[in-house]
Amino acid sequence: MKKNNEFVLREMADKYILLPFGQNALDFNGVITLNETGKFIWEMLDSESDIDVIAKEMAAKYGIDEETAKNDTVAFIESLKEDGCIYD
């Protein structure tokens, strides 16, 4: 998985927002608001981690079981793919 480099993460008023720029600013009408967990996953994608690595890190960070972390990670990544924020 790779990030679409035409989205940038910004912190605004204690919220995390993915903002489109470049051609995406024309094609994608809006912004994506992330919570702390979404921000964590987005940042993990910088190292091109796979879903299993991200889930393991999430489980350790948030004190949840790996299966729950993996299910949540998969769901979040699928929504990012649908929005064009990441690619396979």
C-alpha positions in Angstrom: 0.0 0.0 0.0 1.2 3.5 -0.8 -0.2 6.8 0.1 -1.5 9.1 -2.6 1.0 12.0 -2.3 -1.8 14.4 -3.3 -3.3 14.2 0.2 -1.6 15.8 3.1 -2.3 15.4 6.8 -2.8 18.6 8.8 -3.8 19.2 12.4 -6.4 21.9 12.8 -8.2 22.8 16.1 -7.2 19.5 17.7 -8.5 17.5 14.7 -6.6 15.7 12.0 -7.6 16.3 8.4 -6.5 14.8 5.1 -6.5 17.6 2.6 -6.4 17.0 -1.1 -4.2 19.2 -3.3 -3.0 19.2 -6.9 -5.4 17.4 -9.3 -7.1 15.7 -6.3 -8.3 19.1 -5.1 -10.3 19.3 -8.3 -11.5 15.7 -8.3 -12.1 15.2 -4.5 -14.7 17.6 -3.2 -14.0 17.8 0.6 -11.7 16.8 3.3 -11.3 13.6 5.4 -11.3 14.0 9.2 -9.3 11.4 11.1 -9.3 10.5 14.8 -6.1 9.7 16.7 -6.3 6.1 15.5 -6.8 7.1 11.8 -3.8 9.5 12.2 -1.7 6.6 13.6 -2.6 4.3 10.7 -2.0 7.1 8.1 1.5 7.7 9.6 2.2 3.9 9.6 1.7 4.0 5.9 4.8 6.2 5.6 6.9 3.1 6.2 4.9 1.1 3.7 3.8 -1.3 6.5 1.4 -4.1 5.6 -1.9 -4.6 7.4 -0.5 -7.2 9.8 2.3 -4.9 11.0 -0.1 -2.0 11.4 -2.6 -4.2 13.3 0.2 -5.5 15.6 1.3 -1.9 16.3 -2.2 -0.8 17.0 -2.9 -3.6 19.4 0.2 -2.7 21.3 -0.5 1.0 21.3 -4.2 0.8 22.2 -4.2 -2.3 24.3 -6.6 -4.3 22.1 -6.4 -7.8 20.7 -4.8 -8.2 17.3 -7.9 -9.6 15.6 -9.9 -6.5 16.5 -7.0 -4.3 15.5 -6.7 -6.1 12.1 -10.5 -5.9 11.4 -10.5 -2.2 12.2 -7.4 -1.6 10.1 -8.8 -3.4 7.1 -12.0 -1.4 7.3 -10.2 1.9 7.6 -7.8 1.1 4.8 -10.7 0.1 2.5 -12.3 3.5 3.1 -9.1 5.3 2.3 -8.8 3.3 -0.9 -12.4 4.2 -1.8 -11.5 7.9 -1.3 -8.4 7.6 -3.4 -6.0 8.3 -0.5 -4.0 5.1 -0.9 -3.2 2.6 -3.6 -2.3 -1.1 -3.6 
